């Protein structure tokens, strides 16, 4: 496992020392994991919204396959 260092103010450290029964390393690991998960979900949600925004701009009979095929044929 990798070790990281975090700076906290002395008052926060005193409060943590009063709660010695808590596993602060585990609490910090969970907080980091939660933040990563939130960011991942946020990025996914943004991607879905962007996809919907782009998709809505296309008219009803739009067929991307035809456009891709046309571009491929023009390259040859």
MARPAGU-763086 format. One line per field, with one value per atom (N, C-alpha, C, O): residue number from 1; residue in three letters; atom name; x, y, z. Coordinates in nm, 4 decimals, padded with zeros to 6 digits. Example, Ala and Ser with C-alpha at 12.3 -4.5 7.8 and 13.67 -1.06 7.14 Angstrom:
2
seq: 1	1	1	1	2	2	2	2;
type: ALA	ALA	ALA	ALA	SER	SER	SER	SER;
atom: N	CA	C	O	N	CA	C	O;
x: 01.3190	01.2300	01.3200	01.4236	01.2850	01.3670	01.2900	01.3409;
y: -00.5690	-00.4500	-00.3300	-00.3319	-00.2250	-00.1060	00.0030	00.1138;
z: 00.7800	00.7800	00.7800	00.8465	00.7080	00.7140	00.7870	00.8039;
//
This chain:
76
seq: 1	1	1	1	2	2	2	2	3	3	3	3	4	4	4	4	5	5	5	5	6	6	6	6	7	7	7	7	8	8	8	8	9	9	9	9	10	10	10	10	11	11	11	11	12	12	12	12	13	13	13	13	14	14	14	14	15	15	15	15	16	16	16	16	17	17	17	17	18	18	18	18	19	19	19	19	20	20	20	20	21	21	21	21	22	22	22	22	23	23	23	23	24	24	24	24	25	25	25	25	26	26	26	26	27	27	27	27	28	28	28	28	29	29	29	29	30	30	30	30	31	31	31	31	32	32	32	32	33	33	33	33	34	34	34	34	35	35	35	35	36	36	36	36	37	37	37	37	38	38	38	38	39	39	39	39	40	40	40	40	41	41	41	41	42	42	42	42	43	43	43	43	44	44	44	44	45	45	45	45	46	46	46	46	47	47	47	47	48	48	48	48	49	49	49	49	50	50	50	50	51	51	51	51	52	52	52	52	53	53	53	53	54	54	54	54	55	55	55	55	56	56	56	56	57	57	57	57	58	58	58	58	59	59	59	59	60	60	60	60	61	61	61	61	62	62	62	62	63	63	63	63	64	64	64	64	65	65	65	65	66	66	66	66	67	67	67	67	68	68	68	68	69	69	69	69	70	70	70	70	71	71	71	71	72	72	72	72	73	73	73	73	74	74	74	74	75	75	75	75	76	76	76	76;
type: UNK	UNK	UNK	UNK	UNK	UNK	UNK	UNK	UNK	UNK	UNK	UNK	UNK	UNK	UNK	UNK	UNK	UNK	UNK	UNK	UNK	UNK	UNK	UNK	UNK	UNK	UNK	UNK	UNK	UNK	UNK	UNK	UNK	UNK	UNK	UNK	UNK	UNK	UNK	UNK	UNK	UNK	UNK	UNK	UNK	UNK	UNK	UNK	UNK	UNK	UNK	UNK	UNK	UNK	UNK	UNK	UNK	UNK	UNK	UNK	UNK	UNK	UNK	UNK	UNK	UNK	UNK	UNK	UNK	UNK	UNK	UNK	UNK	UNK	UNK	UNK	UNK	UNK	UNK	UNK	UNK	UNK	UNK	UNK	UNK	UNK	UNK	UNK	UNK	UNK	UNK	UNK	UNK	UNK	UNK	UNK	UNK	UNK	UNK	UNK	UNK	UNK	UNK	UNK	UNK	UNK	UNK	UNK	UNK	UNK	UNK	UNK	UNK	UNK	UNK	UNK	UNK	UNK	UNK	UNK	UNK	UNK	UNK	UNK	UNK	UNK	UNK	UNK	UNK	UNK	UNK	UNK	UNK	UNK	UNK	UNK	UNK	UNK	UNK	UNK	UNK	UNK	UNK	UNK	UNK	UNK	UNK	UNK	UNK	UNK	UNK	UNK	UNK	UNK	UNK	UNK	UNK	UNK	UNK	UNK	UNK	UNK	UNK	UNK	UNK	UNK	UNK	UNK	UNK	UNK	UNK	UNK	UNK	UNK	UNK	UNK	UNK	UNK	UNK	UNK	UNK	UNK	UNK	UNK	UNK	UNK	UNK	UNK	UNK	UNK	UNK	UNK	UNK	UNK	UNK	UNK	UNK	UNK	UNK	UNK	UNK	UNK	UNK	UNK	UNK	UNK	UNK	UNK	UNK	UNK	UNK	UNK	UNK	UNK	UNK	UNK	UNK	UNK	UNK	UNK	UNK	UNK	UNK	UNK	UNK	UNK	UNK	UNK	UNK	UNK	UNK	UNK	UNK	UNK	UNK	UNK	UNK	UNK	UNK	UNK	UNK	UNK	UNK	UNK	UNK	UNK	UNK	UNK	UNK	UNK	UNK	UNK	UNK	UNK	UNK	UNK	UNK	UNK	UNK	UNK	UNK	UNK	UNK	UNK	UNK	UNK	UNK	UNK	UNK	UNK	UNK	UNK	UNK	UNK	UNK	UNK	UNK	UNK	UNK	UNK	UNK	UNK	UNK	UNK	UNK	UNK	UNK	UNK	UNK	UNK	UNK	UNK	UNK	UNK	UNK	UNK	UNK	UNK	UNK	UNK	UNK	UNK	UNK	UNK;
atom: N	CA	C	O	N	CA	C	O	N	CA	C	O	N	CA	C	O	N	CA	C	O	N	CA	C	O	N	CA	C	O	N	CA	C	O	N	CA	C	O	N	CA	C	O	N	CA	C	O	N	CA	C	O	N	CA	C	O	N	CA	C	O	N	CA	C	O	N	CA	C	O	N	CA	C	O	N	CA	C	O	N	CA	C	O	N	CA	C	O	N	CA	C	O	N	CA	C	O	N	CA	C	O	N	CA	C	O	N	CA	C	O	N	CA	C	O	N	CA	C	O	N	CA	C	O	N	CA	C	O	N	CA	C	O	N	CA	C	O	N	CA	C	O	N	CA	C	O	N	CA	C	O	N	CA	C	O	N	CA	C	O	N	CA	C	O	N	CA	C	O	N	CA	C	O	N	CA	C	O	N	CA	C	O	N	CA	C	O	N	CA	C	O	N	CA	C	O	N	CA	C	O	N	CA	C	O	N	CA	C	O	N	CA	C	O	N	CA	C	O	N	CA	C	O	N	CA	C	O	N	CA	C	O	N	CA	C	O	N	CA	C	O	N	CA	C	O	N	CA	C	O	N	CA	C	O	N	CA	C	O	N	CA	C	O	N	CA	C	O	N	CA	C	O	N	CA	C	O	N	CA	C	O	N	CA	C	O	N	CA	C	O	N	CA	C	O	N	CA	C	O	N	CA	C	O	N	CA	C	O	N	CA	C	O	N	CA	C	O	N	CA	C	O	N	CA	C	O	N	CA	C	O	N	CA	C	O	N	CA	C	O;
x: 00.0845	00.0000	00.0893	00.1965	00.0442	00.1183	00.0804	-00.0325	00.1759	00.1521	00.1450	00.2235	00.0494	00.0414	00.0433	00.0148	00.0769	00.0771	-00.0266	-00.0467	-00.0921	-00.1926	-00.1631	-00.1395	-00.1647	-00.1429	-00.2786	-00.3703	-00.2894	-00.4112	-00.3716	-00.2583	-00.4656	-00.4316	-00.4293	-00.4924	-00.3573	-00.3408	-00.4741	-00.4870	-00.5721	-00.7010	-00.7723	-00.8312	-00.7667	-00.8274	-00.7572	-00.8226	-00.6265	-00.5495	-00.5899	-00.6016	-00.6111	-00.6552	-00.7909	-00.8135	-00.8801	-01.0123	-01.0029	-01.0738	-00.9155	-00.8960	-00.8386	-00.8774	-00.7473	-00.6856	-00.7884	-00.7729	-00.8914	-00.9974	-01.0831	-01.1528	-01.0768	-01.1570	-01.0659	-01.0730	-00.9806	-00.8800	-00.9396	-00.8728	-01.0648	-01.1279	-01.1608	-01.1929	-01.1526	-01.1806	-01.0547	-00.9444	-01.0729	-00.9625	-00.9557	-01.0225	-00.8741	-00.8680	-00.8166	-00.8594	-00.7267	-00.6765	-00.7896	-00.8005	-00.8728	-00.9862	-01.0873	-01.1423	-01.1111	-01.2044	-01.1538	-01.2314	-01.0252	-00.9669	-00.9708	-01.0034	-00.9375	-00.9453	-01.0867	-01.1057	-01.1858	-01.3255	-01.3650	-01.4355	-01.3194	-01.3509	-01.2896	-01.3535	-01.1666	-01.1003	-01.1735	-01.1993	-01.2067	-01.2807	-01.4158	-01.4561	-01.4850	-01.6150	-01.6011	-01.6826	-01.4988	-01.4760	-01.4439	-01.4928	-01.3623	-01.3299	-01.4564	-01.4790	-01.5385	-01.6636	-01.7566	-01.8175	-01.7676	-01.8514	-01.8028	-01.8831	-01.6720	-01.6164	-01.6406	-01.6744	-01.6235	-01.6460	-01.7916	-01.8209	-01.8827	-02.0252	-02.0611	-02.1432	-01.9999	-02.0245	-01.9779	-02.0481	-01.8592	-01.8073	-01.8959	-01.9194	-01.9445	-02.0337	-02.1642	-02.2156	-02.2175	-02.3428	-02.3236	-02.4107	-02.2099	-02.1819	-02.1727	-02.2221	-02.1102	-02.0977	-02.2349	-02.2621	-02.3205	-02.4556	-02.5331	-02.5994	-02.5250	-02.5949	-02.5433	-02.6218	-02.4133	-02.3551	-02.4024	-02.4369	-02.4036	-02.4490	-02.5946	-02.6296	-02.6787	-02.8192	-02.8345	-02.9178	-02.7544	-02.7602	-02.7234	-02.7894	-02.6193	-02.5761	-02.6804	-02.7130	-02.7323	-02.8307	-02.9579	-03.0168	-03.0002	-03.1224	-03.1083	-03.2082	-02.9853	-02.9641	-02.9871	-03.0191	-02.9713	-02.9883	-03.1366	-03.2203	-03.1673	-03.3078	-03.3521	-03.2696	-03.4794	-03.5382	-03.4867	-03.4670	-03.4646	-03.4223	-03.2705	-03.2210	-03.1970	-03.0512	-02.9967	-03.0376	-02.9041	-02.8443	-02.6925	-02.6384	-02.6260	-02.4806	-02.4078	-02.2979	-02.4677	-02.4045	-02.3852	-02.2803	-02.4860	-02.4753	-02.3633	-02.2890	-02.3512	-02.2467	-02.1086	-02.0183	-02.0914	-01.9623	-01.9267	-01.8126	-02.0230	-02.0000	-01.9581	-01.8664	-02.0257	-01.9934	-01.8503	-01.7767	-01.8100	-01.6737	-01.5707	-01.4653	-01.5993	-01.5061	-01.4910	-01.3810	-01.6018	-01.5970	-01.5206	-01.4503	-01.5332	-01.4646	-01.3138	-01.2380	-01.2695	-01.1255	-01.0568	-00.9370	-01.1292	-01.0672	-01.0616	-01.0127;
y: -00.1171	00.0000	00.1238	00.1245	00.2267	00.3521	00.4429	00.4399	00.5230	00.6174	00.7582	00.7957	00.8367	00.9782	01.0584	01.0053	01.1858	01.2742	01.3830	01.4315	01.4204	01.5255	01.6219	01.5802	01.7506	01.8518	01.8965	01.9264	01.9005	01.9485	02.0483	02.0480	02.1329	02.2315	02.1636	02.0596	02.2216	02.1610	02.1360	02.0368	02.2237	02.2061	02.0807	02.0064	02.0578	01.9375	01.8127	01.7127	01.8178	01.7046	01.6761	01.5599	01.7798	01.7601	01.6909	01.6016	01.7326	01.6711	01.5251	01.4392	01.4979	01.3592	01.2739	01.1582	01.3301	01.2573	01.2199	01.1195	01.3003	01.2698	01.1518	01.0900	01.1218	01.0129	00.9006	00.8584	00.8535	00.7530	00.6207	00.5425	00.5958	00.4698	00.4643	00.3581	00.5795	00.5838	00.5529	00.5930	00.4816	00.4493	00.5599	00.5529	00.6618	00.7782	00.7440	00.8045	00.6493	00.6080	00.5524	00.5836	00.4708	00.4120	00.5201	00.5174	00.6137	00.7234	00.8053	00.8413	00.8343	00.9126	00.8335	00.8892	00.7032	00.6187	00.6187	00.6319	00.6038	00.6030	00.7361	00.7399	00.8448	00.9775	00.9962	01.0516	00.9502	00.9609	00.8758	00.9211	00.7532	00.6652	00.7249	00.7188	00.7822	00.8437	00.9601	00.9752	01.0419	01.1564	01.1100	01.1677	01.0065	00.9512	00.8984	00.9228	00.8266	00.7734	00.8870	00.8798	00.9916	01.1062	01.1722	01.2064	01.1903	01.2519	01.1650	01.2156	01.0346	00.9417	00.9470	00.9526	00.9452	00.9516	01.0855	01.0915	01.1928	01.3257	01.3307	01.3825	01.2766	01.2752	01.1917	01.2290	01.0799	00.9949	01.0679	01.0639	01.1344	01.2091	01.3209	01.3440	01.3905	01.4966	01.4391	01.4996	01.3235	01.2600	01.2211	01.2390	01.1685	01.1307	01.2553	01.2542	01.3621	01.4860	01.5437	01.5899	01.5411	01.5908	01.5066	01.5595	01.3756	01.2851	01.3146	01.3187	01.3349	01.3652	01.4990	01.5134	01.5959	01.7282	01.7183	01.7777	01.6442	01.6267	01.5478	01.5822	01.4427	01.3573	01.4345	01.4139	01.5226	01.5993	01.6964	01.7342	01.7373	01.8296	01.7625	01.8300	01.6323	01.5601	01.5493	01.5266	01.5659	01.5538	01.4081	01.3173	01.3876	01.2554	01.1484	01.0341	01.1825	01.0832	01.0760	01.0160	01.1357	01.1374	00.9963	00.9229	00.9588	00.8259	00.8423	00.8682	00.8273	00.8460	00.7417	00.7673	00.6247	00.5187	00.5636	00.5390	00.6292	00.6780	00.7800	00.7776	00.8691	00.9718	00.9083	00.9444	00.8147	00.7464	00.6728	00.6792	00.6030	00.5289	00.6241	00.5936	00.7399	00.8374	00.8897	00.9003	00.9227	00.9702	00.8639	00.8955	00.7402	00.6316	00.6145	00.5928	00.6247	00.6103	00.7253	00.7054	00.8454	00.9618	00.9548	01.0169	00.8810	00.8687	00.7847	00.8012	00.6956	00.6011	00.6557	00.5888;
z: 00.0000	00.0000	00.0000	00.0605	-00.0676	-00.0767	00.0392	00.0880	00.0822	00.1918	00.1361	00.0490	00.1874	00.1530	00.2829	00.3902	00.2720	00.3885	00.3681	00.2568	00.4767	00.4724	00.5861	00.6995	00.5553	00.6592	00.7123	00.6358	00.8441	00.9088	01.0169	01.0649	01.0542	01.1570	01.2945	01.3132	01.3896	01.5226	01.5949	01.6667	01.5770	01.6444	01.5940	01.6725	01.4641	01.4078	01.4605	01.4903	01.4719	01.5257	01.6699	01.7086	01.7494	01.8884	01.8931	01.9749	01.8053	01.8011	01.7579	01.8105	01.6623	01.6188	01.7316	01.7480	01.8084	01.9195	02.0265	02.0961	02.0388	02.1354	02.0904	02.1708	01.9624	01.9056	01.8566	01.7412	01.9467	01.9118	01.8653	01.7978	01.9011	01.8617	01.7122	01.6589	01.6456	01.5023	01.4218	01.4588	01.3122	01.2227	01.1170	01.0138	01.1443	01.0569	00.9183	00.8201	00.9087	00.7775	00.6925	00.5739	00.7532	00.6813	00.6420	00.5319	00.7316	00.7029	00.5844	00.4959	00.5826	00.4733	00.3430	00.2381	00.3482	00.2283	00.1717	00.0508	00.2592	00.2141	00.1521	00.0513	00.2125	00.1589	00.0198	-00.0697	00.0024	-00.1279	-00.2313	-00.3428	-00.1941	-00.2857	-00.3242	-00.4404	-00.2271	-00.2535	-00.3509	-00.4419	-00.3322	-00.4213	-00.5628	-00.6600	-00.5746	-00.7068	-00.7733	-00.8918	-00.6984	-00.7527	-00.7963	-00.9031	-00.7142	-00.7497	-00.8779	-00.9647	-00.8903	-01.0104	-01.1326	-01.2397	-01.1170	-01.2277	-01.2715	-01.3910	-01.1747	-01.2067	-01.2694	-01.3610	-01.2205	-01.2773	-01.4216	-01.5084	-01.4473	-01.5840	-01.6756	-01.7905	-01.6255	-01.7042	-01.7324	-01.8442	-01.6308	-01.6486	-01.7507	-01.8347	-01.7439	-01.8412	-01.9819	-02.0770	-01.9957	-02.1271	-02.1815	-02.3002	-02.0957	-02.1383	-02.1817	-02.2854	-02.1030	-02.1386	-02.2701	-02.3529	-02.2890	-02.4129	-02.5309	-02.6366	-02.5116	-02.6171	-02.6533	-02.7712	-02.5534	-02.5781	-02.6494	-02.7389	-02.6095	-02.6721	-02.8199	-02.9052	-02.8488	-02.9877	-03.0657	-03.1793	-03.0048	-03.0717	-03.1053	-03.2114	-03.0160	-03.0382	-03.1547	-03.2158	-03.1862	-03.2970	-03.4318	-03.5297	-03.4379	-03.5637	-03.5972	-03.5098	-03.7255	-03.7651	-03.7598	-03.7499	-03.7662	-03.7430	-03.8380	-03.7966	-03.9636	-04.0632	-04.0786	-04.1740	-03.9867	-03.9932	-03.9770	-03.8870	-04.0649	-04.0600	-04.0688	-04.1763	-03.9577	-03.9543	-04.0375	-04.0866	-04.0538	-04.1322	-04.2764	-04.3360	-04.3322	-04.4699	-04.4843	-04.5824	-04.3876	-04.3930	-04.3828	-04.4582	-04.2909	-04.2753	-04.4032	-04.4490	-04.4608	-04.5841	-04.6971	-04.7734	-04.7075	-04.8112	-04.7944	-04.8925	-04.6701	-04.6452	-04.6797	-04.7348	-04.6484	-04.6796	-04.8315	-04.8824	-04.9009	-05.0465	-05.1101	-05.2092	-05.0546	-05.1111	-05.0889	-05.1633	-04.9889	-04.9637	-05.0691	-05.0924	-05.1329	-05.2286	-05.3659	-05.4569;
//
